[in-house]
Amino acid sequence: MRDMIELSNLHVHYGTSHVVQGLSVSAARGEVLGIFGRNGVGKTTLLKTIAGWLKPSDGSITLEGERIDGRSPDRIARMGVGFVPEDRRIFPGLTVEENLTLGFMQASGRSSAANRAALEAIYEQFPRLRERRQQAGTTLSGGEQQMLAMARAMVGEARLFLIDEPSEGLAPMIVADVYRIIRNMKAKGSTILLVEQNVRNALDVCDRFLAIERGRIVHSGSAASPTDTAKLLQVIAV
């Protein structure tokens, strides 16, 4: 079976800084891959490059066999890549519902009726967003904004989700809600690349993981293997 996402010898620069250095990795359909490491090692850069926010300086990115590296972010989104960035990117001046409908760009050929049904399904999963649907998105609490960012990625027809630091700055009870949603996404067969500092929480939903140091993979393994995970915690000093 063809992998959902494959990165081959990927290099990314910020000016003269070589942030991602020859990274090769893949994730199968329905797999959750955790990406761990200390701050500043290239994790967020990796997700931004897959999403088209940054251009690789070398290497390739393929989505179910189709090259996406070098394409625009909106084109990559329409190809089925949903990105939940660390800063959430809630659009100022737009209501919760208007923010959500921006996710329809991932399903540009879908009918209005299908869009309404997709929005209703999101409200079933996120009842707080239904309650706040006419409220400005930027006035939500931090946890509600995280839910909105995730819901906006989910309302389209994404085949691959890139989720960056979903629990950062959130209270433990809200973190539990976030991971409940991620587990539901996994149960529905979503492929997820998950960047997270809260490694122990993330390992509970991951199938495999990799650890990055200075833009390179220094350890990888199975989230179900105590030996692999013990070495991971040692490598990243959690």
N, C-alpha and C positions, 0 to 999 in steps of 0.2 A: 504493500500500500504506500502511495506517495505521501511524503511528509507534508504537513500543513505549511510549515515555514522552515526554510533552510538558509542559513548564513554561511557563506564560504569565503574564507580568508579576508574578512572584513576589516578595513582600516578606516578610521575617522580622525580628522584633525580639527582642532580649534586653532586657527592661525598656524603657528609653528609647534603647537603642543600636539603630540601624537597620543590621542586619548584612547582609541580602540586599536589594538595592534594585532592584526591577523587572526581575528576570532572566527572560529567555525563551530556552528552548533545547529541543531535541528530540533523540532518538536512535532510529534505526530498528531493526527486529528484526535481531539478529545483529551489531550494531555495538558497537565498543568506543570509548567517548568518554572521553578524558583530561581531567581538570579540574585545572588547575595554578595556582599563585600562592604568594605568600609566606605565612608563618604569620599567622593571624588575619584573613584576608580574606573568610572565609565559606564555604570549601570544605566543611568538616565540617558546618557548620550546614546547608548545602544537602542533604547526604545524610541527615542526621537528620530534616530536614523531609519529604523524600520517604518515609522509613521510618515517619513518624508519631510520632517521638520529640519533635518540636517542631511547633507549630501555625503555619501562615502567617498573617500579619496581612492579607494581600491576595493576589489572584491565584489561579491554579488549577494543579492537577497531575492529569494524566490518564494512566492506564495502559491502553494499547490502546483509547482512547476513553472509558474509564470514570473518573469523578472519584474520586480517592482522598484529596485533601486534606481534613484534618479528621477522618479516620477513625483508629481506634485502631491502635497498632503491631501487635497480634496479628491484627486484621482485615486490615491491609495485607500482613502476612506470608502469611496464608491466601490472599490474592489473587495471590500469586506473586512477592513482592519479598523477596529474600534479602539481608540486611545483614551485612557483615563490618566491625564497628566498629574504630576505631583501637586501642582498649584491649582488644579481642578478647572481653571479657565471658565468660570461661570461668567456669562456675558452680561456686563452692566447694562441697565436700562431695559432688560428683557425679563418677563415673568418666568416663573418655573416652567409653565407649559410652553412658552416660546423657546426657552432653552432646550426643552425636550424635542420640540419639532425640528430643531436643527439636526438632530440625529437622523431625520428622514433622508438626508443626503446620501446615506449609505445604501438606501433602497430607492434610488431615483426612478425606477420603473414600476414601483408599487402603486396601486390605485389609492385614491383618497379613502375609500372604505377600509382597505387593508391597513392604511396608516392609522385610522381611527381605532381599529381593532388592536393594533400594536400598542397604541398609547393607552388604551383601556387595560391591556394586559400588564403594562408597566405600573399603572396605578394600583392594580391588584397586588403587585409585589411590593410596592412602595406607598402604602396608604397615607403616610405623612405628606408625600408630594402631592397627592390628590387634594388634601386639605389646604395645601399652600399653593395650589396651581396658579392663582392670580396674583401671588405675592412676587415682588422682585427677587430674582434668584440670589443676588448679592446680599440680601438682608437675612438669609437663612443662617442658622447656626453652622459651625464647622462640620459637624456630623451630617447635617441635612445637605450641605453643599457637596459633601463626598458622595452621598446617596444620589444626588442630582447628576453629578458627573458620571457615575456608573450607569445610571438609568439612561442618560443621553446616549452613551455608547451602545447600550443594549436595545434601544428602540428601533434601530435599523436592522440590517441583516448581516451583522458581522460574523465572519468565520473565525477571526482571530482577535483576541482582546489583549491589549497591552496595558497593564495596570501598574502604576508607579506609586509606591509608598502609600497605600490606601489607609493605613492606620495612623499616619503621622499626626501628632497633635490632638488625637481624639481620646475621649474618656474610655475606660475599659468596656463599659456597657455598649457604647457605640461601636467599638472595635468588634465586639461579638456580633453585632448586627451586620457589619460590613462583611465579616467572614461567613456569616450565614448566607448572604447573597452570593458570595464567591462559590460556596459549596453548591448552591442551587444551580449556578452557571455550569459548574463542572458536571453535575448530575444530568444536565441537559445536553452534554456532549461538547461544550465549548472548549476550544483550545485557548490557553491563557499563558502569557509570559508575565510573571509576577515579580516585581522588584520590591523588596521589603526589608526594613531594618529589624522588624519584629520577627526574627527568624523562627523562633519556636512556634508562633502562631501560624506562620506561613507553611512550615513543614507539614502541618496537619492536613493541608489541602493539596500539597504538591505530590506529583508522581516522581519527578526527578528534580535535581537542582544542579547548579554550577556556582562556583565562587570565582570572582574576578579580582585580580590585583594588578594595578598598573596596566589596565586594558587587555589583560590576558587571562585565560582560564587557568587557575592554579589547582582546582579540585572540582570533581563532579561525582555524582553518585545517585543512589536511590534514596528517596525520602523514607522508605520503609526499612532501610538497613541501619541498625544501630551503629555499626562500625563506620559506615559512610557519614552519618550525621554527626557522630562524635568527632571525626576528623574535621568536618566542616566547622563546627563550633570552635575547634582549636585554631583552624586556619584564619578565621575572621575574628577570633578573640572575643566572642560574645559571652 
